[in-house]
Amino acid sequence: MTTYRTIDLAREGNIHTNTVRLYEKNGFISPVPRDYNGYRMFSQRHLYQIKIIRCIFDYDWLGKTLRSASLKIIKSVAEWDLEQAWGFTQTYIKLIDKDYLKAQKTIKILEKWVLKEENEIKLKTYTRKEVANLIGVTPEVLRNWDRNGLIEVPRVGPNNTRVYGNKEIERLRIIYMLRQARFSISAILQSLKHYDESPDNIKGVINALNTPKHEEYQSWISVGDRWITGLENASEGAKNILSLINEIKEEII
């Protein structure tokens, strides 16, 4: 049986040897036997596990839901349950496709905002629960965004019930995108405040959005483009996982 050193797996995965050890420590790969000198003895199975992990971690643009789904794949492969890993990968791809559709809708909204086009008049309104399902978050997340001043939601009726129209949904889609991009609540709040106060001052909106973690000059449009590109890359990585699983089955490791 062919065995591999830590450096061999690191080279195959284009990662540092310490990263391989971290994967082992976190249970991302199967337990690794040692030789009589205590050196790790990796197998072909570990090599495939590293390749599958990199199909996920090579792409940085993932939100909480996608990250959680991807970890299920990694865990299944670490346990060498290939059928379960296949099913989780199919679910992962569906979630990516769902976010991709959201990204495309958000890009259209962003272009309209930048061009200062008027909203279409739509009388239909939604409850918080309906909007949460539409955006892809929990009602509690919407409450949190409301409490933090990211959005003001109209209230109607004797009970002051919040109702969401097209304008609010568009704003929520942009907030969702920026949160997926890992911008902080405070950075998003500053950016949206600048837009609300001076929609013509796009540079001010952009500068307000930038944080120490994202120092490059970027606009909402470029963030949306990066989101779409990241999802396309993640989808490609997920399909590569399916190919690797098929390859493993053929070799019957």
C-alpha angles and dihedrals in degrees: 000000000000114000129195136208125230090256090054092057091043091055093047091051094039090234138118120274088241088059090056089052090048091053089052092048092049093049094246090133133037119275110285120225121220130222123232090278092053095253118144116255109204121192136206087268091061090048091056091046090055091049091052092047090053090051084066107031096044087076117066101187102092132124127217095272094051092043091053091049092049092052089057088059092050093049092049092050091047088055088044093236095146097174091055091045089053091052093047090050091053089052090048091054091050090052091050090050090050092052090045090060089049090051093052091050091048092051090056090050091049092051090051091049093049091047089045093232117171120254117252111251108251120170096194114110132192138211122239091256092051092049092047089056091046094051095038101243136103123267087246090060089054090050089051093051089048093049091049093053098248091128139013112216120202117240126213139183132025091299094052090237115189115241125189123212133182092281093055093045092053091051091048091052090056092047089050091051093050092048089051086053087056097244112156123250090246093052092049091047092053092048095048092046090054090050093048092049098038113014089170092058098077092160090059090050091052095046090050090053096051116096133183088266091054106037097154117103107257140155132215087260093055090048089053091048090051090050091054092045091049091051091048090052092046090051091052090049091051092052089050088055090057089050091050092049090052089049091051092050091052091052092041095215 
